[in-house]
Amino acid sequence: MKILHITNIDFNFNVYGIGSVIIGVIGERGLSESGLFLLHKSEVINRSLPFEYYFNKNKHSFLELLEKVNWDLIVFHSCFDKNFYSFYKQIQAKKVPYIITSHGCFMKNVYKKNPLKKYLYKFLFLNRFVKDSKGIVYNLENEQKNSYYRNKKYVVIPNVINYHDSFNLQLNNIKLKLISISRIDLYYKKIDLFIRSLEVVKDSLHKIDFSYEIYGLGNKKDIKKLEKAISSSSFRDNIFFKGAIYGNDKIKKLNESDIFIQMSSSESMSLGITEALSCAVPCFVSDMTNLEDDFERFNCGWVTKLERKEIGRSFLSAIKHYMTNKIMYRKNARKYADHYFKIGKVFDEFALNKYKELLEGKVK
């Protein structure tokens, strides 16, 4: 089966994140004759990829590739790109079936940022783009429930790439260690809101010895806002922005941490959260991560409404539960990761079978 994946991810910079998911979906075992069409401007990839890849060198590049190879399926990753309309027209003309992996782009909260532009795009193109597709790939069942396209055929393929054998169940920190690792985008990752929420329970929280380390990259404006939120907090001596962290350094930090924190306003399936869980780190997350059902099932963390007072009160409660049941929460976090790793061992085969289900109409 010949499958062409299309993405605007720059693999020179997105080594982890969605980049690692796409590599995992295609796989290294050659189960399908897959290729990757890259929309970013660079025409060099500074890493080895185990499959063919192509660059969008000019306005004819995609059509030339369609004519050169008889693709059985096209997979669009995400939905917001100016090239997608012309690609859609060319695919329709060639009568090649396609599906869309949303990566959270269909969730309603996404449209609250730059709403006029996005709703216009949705009205003029996206509705038709989805209607004519063979279906949608979501990362979580709850992502589909919060989507604008709930009536479209779909399958669920979770993000199960970042799994680690290194984990620590018997963590004995004297000081409670909190950690966040994500891009610094304060619209989607409400780190500043979490920091402000601590003021709600500051009298109780000042009695707890803790540190909170924040890792990630972002634009100067968001980083400046984050630093201001830290400096104006009653807990300025407990909170530290550390910048980027990668590879073994990241895993070492996770293994030393008690609780992972992520306050997302929109999320499909966070790789940061799944990576933390694989290191046996329970997570305190917002309800917009779409993990409420999973966390209730596995009891591997806590979910809060994305509202300042609610976050503060829920977080204080989470700390108290964790400090009295530390090993249980850490074991449960690892159990959650083990559950999804059963898929991860054959992730490429799992994804390929799900694609076939959409093509053959074997889903609701």
ChimeraX attribute file (.defattr): number of C-alpha atoms within 10 A of each C-alpha:
attribute: neighborCount
match mode: 1-to-1
recipient: residues
	/A:1	13
	/A:2	14
	/A:3	20
	/A:4	25
	/A:5	22
	/A:6	23
	/A:7	20
	/A:8	18
	/A:9	18
	/A:10	17
	/A:11	21
	/A:12	13
	/A:13	11
	/A:14	11
	/A:15	14
	/A:16	17
	/A:17	18
	/A:18	20
	/A:19	17
	/A:20	17
	/A:21	19
	/A:22	20
	/A:23	18
	/A:24	19
	/A:25	22
	/A:26	25
	/A:27	21
	/A:28	13
	/A:29	11
	/A:30	12
	/A:31	13
	/A:32	17
	/A:33	14
	/A:34	22
	/A:35	19
	/A:36	21
	/A:37	20
	/A:38	21
	/A:39	19
	/A:40	16
	/A:41	11
	/A:42	13
	/A:43	12
	/A:44	11
	/A:45	12
	/A:46	9
	/A:47	8
	/A:48	6
	/A:49	13
	/A:50	13
	/A:51	16
	/A:52	11
	/A:53	15
	/A:54	16
	/A:55	16
	/A:56	18
	/A:57	14
	/A:58	7
	/A:59	11
	/A:60	9
	/A:61	13
	/A:62	23
	/A:63	14
	/A:64	10
	/A:65	15
	/A:66	17
	/A:67	10
	/A:68	9
	/A:69	10
	/A:70	13
	/A:71	20
	/A:72	16
	/A:73	21
	/A:74	22
	/A:75	21
	/A:76	21
	/A:77	21
	/A:78	18
	/A:79	19
	/A:80	16
	/A:81	11
	/A:82	9
	/A:83	13
	/A:84	16
	/A:85	14
	/A:86	13
	/A:87	16
	/A:88	19
	/A:89	12
	/A:90	15
	/A:91	18
	/A:92	14
	/A:93	9
	/A:94	14
	/A:95	10
	/A:96	16
	/A:97	17
	/A:98	27
	/A:99	23
	/A:100	22
	/A:101	22
	/A:102	21
	/A:103	21
	/A:104	24
	/A:105	21
	/A:106	25
	/A:107	20
	/A:108	14
	/A:109	17
	/A:110	18
	/A:111	16
	/A:112	11
	/A:113	11
	/A:114	9
	/A:115	12
	/A:116	11
	/A:117	10
	/A:118	16
	/A:119	14
	/A:120	11
	/A:121	14
	/A:122	18
	/A:123	10
	/A:124	11
	/A:125	14
	/A:126	18
	/A:127	13
	/A:128	12
	/A:129	18
	/A:130	19
	/A:131	13
	/A:132	13
	/A:133	21
	/A:134	20
	/A:135	24
	/A:136	24
	/A:137	25
	/A:138	25
	/A:139	22
	/A:140	22
	/A:141	17
	/A:142	19
	/A:143	26
	/A:144	25
	/A:145	13
	/A:146	18
	/A:147	18
	/A:148	13
	/A:149	18
	/A:150	13
	/A:151	11
	/A:152	14
	/A:153	18
	/A:154	26
	/A:155	22
	/A:156	17
	/A:157	21
	/A:158	21
	/A:159	27
	/A:160	27
	/A:161	24
	/A:162	22
	/A:163	19
	/A:164	16
	/A:165	7
	/A:166	12
	/A:167	20
	/A:168	19
	/A:169	18
	/A:170	11
	/A:171	16
	/A:172	12
	/A:173	11
	/A:174	8
	/A:175	12
	/A:176	17
	/A:177	19
	/A:178	22
	/A:179	23
	/A:180	24
	/A:181	24
	/A:182	22
	/A:183	19
	/A:184	25
	/A:185	19
	/A:186	19
	/A:187	15
	/A:188	17
	/A:189	19
	/A:190	18
	/A:191	23
	/A:192	21
	/A:193	19
	/A:194	22
	/A:195	22
	/A:196	19
	/A:197	21
	/A:198	23
	/A:199	18
	/A:200	16
	/A:201	16
	/A:202	16
	/A:203	10
	/A:204	11
	/A:205	17
	/A:206	13
	/A:207	8
	/A:208	13
	/A:209	11
	/A:210	18
	/A:211	17
	/A:212	21
	/A:213	19
	/A:214	21
	/A:215	18
	/A:216	17
	/A:217	16
	/A:218	15
	/A:219	10
	/A:220	10
	/A:221	11
	/A:222	17
	/A:223	18
	/A:224	12
	/A:225	14
	/A:226	21
	/A:227	16
	/A:228	13
	/A:229	18
	/A:230	21
	/A:231	14
	/A:232	11
	/A:233	19
	/A:234	15
	/A:235	20
	/A:236	16
	/A:237	12
	/A:238	15
	/A:239	21
	/A:240	17
	/A:241	15
	/A:242	12
	/A:243	15
	/A:244	15
	/A:245	16
	/A:246	13
	/A:247	8
	/A:248	9
	/A:249	10
	/A:250	15
	/A:251	19
	/A:252	14
	/A:253	15
	/A:254	27
	/A:255	19
	/A:256	19
	/A:257	27
	/A:258	26
	/A:259	25
	/A:260	23
	/A:261	27
	/A:262	22
	/A:263	27
	/A:264	23
	/A:265	18
	/A:266	24
	/A:267	24
	/A:268	26
	/A:269	22
	/A:270	23
	/A:271	22
	/A:272	19
	/A:273	24
	/A:274	24
	/A:275	20
	/A:276	31
	/A:277	30
	/A:278	29
	/A:279	29
	/A:280	32
	/A:281	34
	/A:282	31
	/A:283	27
	/A:284	25
	/A:285	25
	/A:286	26
	/A:287	19
	/A:288	23
	/A:289	22
	/A:290	25
	/A:291	24
	/A:292	18
	/A:293	13
	/A:294	14
	/A:295	20
	/A:296	12
	/A:297	11
	/A:298	16
	/A:299	19
	/A:300	24
	/A:301	26
	/A:302	23
	/A:303	24
	/A:304	20
	/A:305	15
	/A:306	18
	/A:307	13
	/A:308	18
	/A:309	18
	/A:310	13
	/A:311	26
	/A:312	23
	/A:313	15
	/A:314	18
	/A:315	23
	/A:316	18
	/A:317	12
	/A:318	18
	/A:319	19
	/A:320	11
	/A:321	14
	/A:322	19
	/A:323	12
	/A:324	10
	/A:325	11
	/A:326	19
	/A:327	16
	/A:328	14
	/A:329	25
	/A:330	28
	/A:331	21
	/A:332	22
	/A:333	26
	/A:334	25
	/A:335	18
	/A:336	21
	/A:337	23
	/A:338	16
	/A:339	12
	/A:340	18
	/A:341	19
	/A:342	11
	/A:343	18
	/A:344	21
	/A:345	12
	/A:346	14
	/A:347	23
	/A:348	22
	/A:349	19
	/A:350	14
	/A:351	21
	/A:352	18
	/A:353	12
	/A:354	19
	/A:355	24
	/A:356	13
	/A:357	16
	/A:358	21
	/A:359	18
	/A:360	10
	/A:361	13
	/A:362	12
	/A:363	12
	/A:364	9
